[in-house]
């Protein structure tokens, strides 16, 4: 998370145009289905300054048969940090 902290710090320090508005920092990846493990993955990213998490799921075939489990997780809401 050192890189995330450094990036966020650099942007906040050097940003001049629109500095009155907050910057958004988006990171992403695939979180485990277990809520506690998902918090363990996302929590440090949040603490480092990220403001958004882009949940990703790698599709290995042409079918979207893996989409329903992802949608259920999204509809359940984010893990509480």
ABEGO torsion letter per residue (X at the ends): XAAAAAAAAAAAAABABGAABBBBBBBBEBBBABAAAAAAAAAAAAAAGBABBBBBBBBABABAAAAAAAAAAAAAEBBBX
